[in-house]
Amino acid sequence: MFKFLRTRMGGVTTAVETQRTTIDRALAEVNEIVALMTVKPKITIDPETGTVALDLPDQMPDEALALPAPDPVEKSTD
């Protein structure tokens, strides 16, 4: 309704991303991450639902660099 105000004031105009562009961008991001992994995940495609699933390892490479969680401290009821 007031689009002319945004363009006059230097407002940001957003471009609409098509479904093809969204899929291409998301797939490129996934491929970049998988390329960095030493153990590649198993890829499963379900034709009935059209979903793609990755069987990821228990620990990702960047998680191996994190410090282990501290042992939980039991609270005594004194």
C-alpha positions in Angstrom: 0.0 0.0 0.0 2.8 2.5 0.9 5.6 1.0 -1.2 6.4 4.4 -2.6 7.4 5.6 0.9 9.9 2.8 1.3 11.6 3.5 -2.0 11.8 7.2 -1.4 13.3 6.8 2.1 15.9 4.3 0.9 14.1 1.3 2.3 15.2 -2.2 1.6 13.3 -4.0 -1.1 13.2 -7.7 -0.8 13.5 -10.0 -3.7 11.1 -13.0 -3.8 13.1 -16.2 -3.9 11.6 -18.9 -6.2 11.3 -22.5 -5.1 14.0 -23.5 -7.6 16.4 -20.9 -6.2 15.6 -22.0 -2.6 16.3 -25.7 -3.4 19.5 -24.8 -5.3 20.8 -22.7 -2.4 19.9 -25.3 0.3 21.4 -28.2 -1.6 24.6 -26.2 -2.2 24.8 -25.6 1.6 24.3 -29.3 2.4 26.9 -30.3 -0.2 29.5 -27.9 1.2 29.0 -29.4 4.7 29.1 -33.0 3.5 32.3 -32.3 1.5 34.0 -31.4 4.7 33.1 -34.6 6.5 35.5 -37.6 6.5 32.8 -40.1 7.0 30.0 -39.4 4.5 26.4 -39.9 5.6 24.0 -42.4 4.1 21.4 -40.7 1.9 17.9 -42.0 1.8 15.2 -40.7 -0.6 11.6 -41.6 0.1 9.7 -41.4 -3.3 6.3 -41.6 -1.6 6.8 -38.5 0.5 9.5 -36.9 -1.5 11.8 -36.4 1.5 15.5 -36.7 1.7 17.2 -38.0 4.9 20.8 -38.1 5.9 22.0 -40.7 8.3 24.5 -38.6 10.3 27.2 -40.0 12.5 26.8 -39.9 16.3 29.4 -37.1 16.5 30.0 -34.5 13.9 33.6 -33.2 13.2 32.9 -29.8 14.8 31.3 -31.4 17.9 34.5 -33.4 18.5 36.3 -30.1 19.1 34.0 -29.1 21.9 34.7 -29.7 25.5 32.9 -32.7 27.1 29.9 -31.9 29.3 30.6 -31.8 33.0 29.5 -34.7 35.2 26.1 -34.0 36.8 26.4 -33.2 40.4 23.9 -35.0 42.6 22.2 -32.8 45.2 22.0 -34.3 48.7 18.9 -33.9 50.7 20.3 -32.9 54.1 
